[in-house]
């Protein structure tokens, strides 16, 4: 016999659980919005307690979102959130069965990654060349393939002679990423003009505070526009790093380790977009 709990109470306990497991604020926010949408819809169906919810209710929820214009990819993500919610409910004995498992994911094709052409990333460099901080940020992302969140969290103590230490970030394990000549020069140039502060983040604002992810993203997107690069996003610098090194034959296993991919299959997916691959090597070339 399942324990009885109201929908809103189950939602709150689920969020408290995510916080206790130290999930990132972005992850908690995303799950929170998805499950809030679900529970609000279920209450419209006059469901008061979580054990009253059936497969058809969840199916109807996704159907309503479809009518509102949500893409199949968004629907699939919301179903994943619902299944995570139900795993929590089942472990805590609020339900005995999981109706979300009876609902199928909508089919959708993964969009091809946007890989910058050499003329594009050179134009991006040129656009930012007179801004030592942004040039350093762009060069680090392009030459190392690290995530924007990892770059924002980079500390002065993480800079080594020929590498940077990437701290554990949003359940990604700590790793060491090599720095090539271009990345080192760009970083050294920025550090030479960086304000001398007690703040230990590498990249800081003019007021001396850490440079936040959302502000870094906005600044890079501004330089995309200045460089005349259309339909590009910050993560495309990481895609470009990966594709470039696959093309030049860098080992899949080594690349996966450097990028912090949890699964080798994530790295392998990019082989479809790199038709002419060189022989295996462990040497990283500059872009």
SULFENLIN-V981936 format. One record per backbone hydrogen bond with DSSP energy under -1.0 kcal/mol. NH is the residue of the N-H (numbers start at 1). CO is the residue of the C=O. If there is no record, write none. Layout:
NH;CO, NH;CO
This chain:
3;93, 7;48, 10;6, 11;7, 12;8, 13;9, 14;10, 15;11, 16;12, 17;13, 18;14, 19;15, 20;16, 21;17, 22;19, 23;18, 28;24, 29;25, 30;26, 31;27, 32;28, 33;29, 34;30, 35;31, 36;32, 37;33, 38;34, 39;35, 40;36, 41;37, 42;38, 43;39, 44;40, 45;41, 46;43, 47;42, 50;5, 52;49, 53;50, 58;54, 59;55, 60;56, 61;57, 62;58, 63;59, 64;60, 65;61, 66;62, 67;63, 68;64, 69;66, 70;65, 75;71, 76;72, 77;73, 78;74, 79;75, 80;76, 81;77, 82;78, 83;79, 84;80, 85;81, 86;82, 87;83, 88;84, 89;85, 90;86, 91;87, 92;88, 93;90, 94;89, 101;98, 102;99, 103;100, 121;117, 122;118, 123;119, 124;120, 125;121, 126;122, 127;123, 128;124, 131;128, 135;131, 136;132, 137;133, 138;134, 139;135, 140;136, 141;137, 142;138, 143;139, 144;140, 145;141, 151;147, 152;148, 153;149, 154;151, 156;200, 158;155, 159;156, 160;163, 164;177, 165;158, 166;175, 169;172, 172;169, 175;166, 177;164, 179;162, 184;180, 185;181, 186;182, 187;183, 188;184, 189;185, 190;186, 191;187, 192;188, 193;190, 194;190, 202;154, 205;209, 208;205, 211;203, 216;212, 217;213, 218;214, 219;215, 220;216, 221;217, 222;218, 223;219, 224;220, 225;221, 226;222, 227;223, 228;225, 229;224, 236;233, 237;234, 239;235, 240;236, 241;237, 242;238, 243;239, 244;240, 245;241, 246;242, 247;243, 248;244, 249;246, 250;245, 251;281, 255;251, 256;252, 257;253, 258;254, 259;255, 261;256, 266;263, 268;264, 269;265, 270;267, 271;268, 272;269, 273;270, 274;271, 278;247, 281;249
